[in-house]
């Protein structure tokens, strides 16, 4: 069931983020992403209380499921579970995927961020359904200790991962095609949608560049 | 089993906090609290990555259990569970205790912070094993939107709670006795131990003032 679901993690993978600097808030990005045809999206809440994050994740989960899309929650498997989300996306500093209770690992799709080929290779023996790799390009969305990885390294990551790879970092209309050609199954974006004049149209336009 | 355990939440209830401004770090406070005879303590990690918080909570849980003490984890029932801790302490903005999965609610002791009599009264119908009430006195340990509640209001909270009440906020050697006389089962302290020249002795001295 998890592998069937994962097929929907394809093309554009909008991240709905709670940073107040974005033109559109997380709720608006969820709506726009679904209206624009995204079949997977992620809630990335770094500034919201757990109580409010849970309420928002429940709402987003219901909205996504009505639209036939997958909802992932960033960082927190507990909130993903309580909200009825489809998966959790974990960074290297989050609870390690191995430590997620077995019954939740069966139920939740698990994404794991990687930034080096070493991390990608190590991830092969870890319980992750997909790998995030980046930052591919320069980005201002997230403070990163990593320099832009580039699409050549992304292609190597895809070859090494042995499972779907989601590209992230500085992806927009101008370079989305490159990311697809490097073999990424999807492109995660924050600012290209959250800062767009029309976030629904931005989602559609990005999706059209990604295969 | 939960009610038997809760008897150990009595007297001094040290909070091991990861704020770098404290003279003694969270690990040192755990060691000192146990050496000083505390039978319950709490890990309060606001600045630590989830990965490191889980590792620290596992360590603290083992140390506490060897010493026959209860370990609570602040804010996060998932980390409390994964670390093998005895309980979780929740604030009003954390995941509501009602939303914690039933099997974990059976296993974990649950503390809930309150700041008003209204919250105390509402908590009676909520799944909490003990209530935190404060800030009783003025404190610099935690930014609070609440003014000092005082021991008269603490006594009212104790009467209204219908379960054990832990006092918190500005408690030290000079006023610990008042807190006990108001009916609190325990006094949670951060700075009185984390800033003490000898945190083990500070734990012992505070414990002696509390009954």
Interface residues (C-beta under 8 A of the other chain):
Chain A: X49 X50 X51 X52 X54 X75 X76 X77 X78 X79 X81 X82 X92 X93 X94 X95 X96 X99 X101
Chain B: X49 X50 X51 X52 X54 X75 X76 X77 X78 X79 X81 X82 X92 X93 X94 X95 X96 X99 X101
